[in-house]
């Protein structure tokens, strides 16, 4: 999570898609402050899960390939 804030400096678009490694309250708050929708899968230990737009989350693999 150390490099995540630096990644946000270059992020553009309406949504930011990430896996569970980006699931932190501070990071999600920063994404929202930048006017983007966080599409981040919740960590298993989180008691209240985030709503996940699966249609957008599936597109995460297009970038990783």
N, C-alpha and C positions, 0 to 999 in steps of 0.2 A: 504494500500500500504506500510505500515511500514515494514511488514515481507517479502515482495517480494524480496528485495535484498538478504536476508539471504537464501531464497529458491534457488536462482540461484547458490549459492555456491555448492549445491549438485546436481544440474541439469546435466543430461547427455543426449546425443542424438543429433539428427539432427534438431529437432524442439521443440519448447516450446509452448504448447497449453494452452490458458487461456481465461476466459470470459472478459467482459467489465471492470471489476474491475482492470485489469492489463493493461489497455490502457492508457499509459502515454508515452510521447516522450522519457523521460530519461530511463524508463524501457525497452522499445523496442530497444533503442540504445544499452543498456547493453547486451541484449539478442543477438543482432547481433554481438557485439564485442566478445562474447564467441563462435562465429561460428555457432550459431543456428538460425533457421528460426522462427520468431515470428508468431504464428497463433492465433491472438487475435482479437476478435470481437470489432469493433470500438464503442466508446460511441456515443449515439444519437446526442449530441451537436457538434460533430466534423464535421467541414465543408467539409474537404477532408477525405473520408473514406479510411481505409487500404484495400488492396486486401485481401480477405479471401479465403483460400483453404478449401472449405466446406468439402471435403473428409477427410481431416485431422481434422478439427474442430469437426466433428461428433464423433471422437474417444475420445473427452474430457469426454463424459459420461461414458466411460468404466472405467475411473479412479475414478469418483465420486460415482459410485454405490457401 
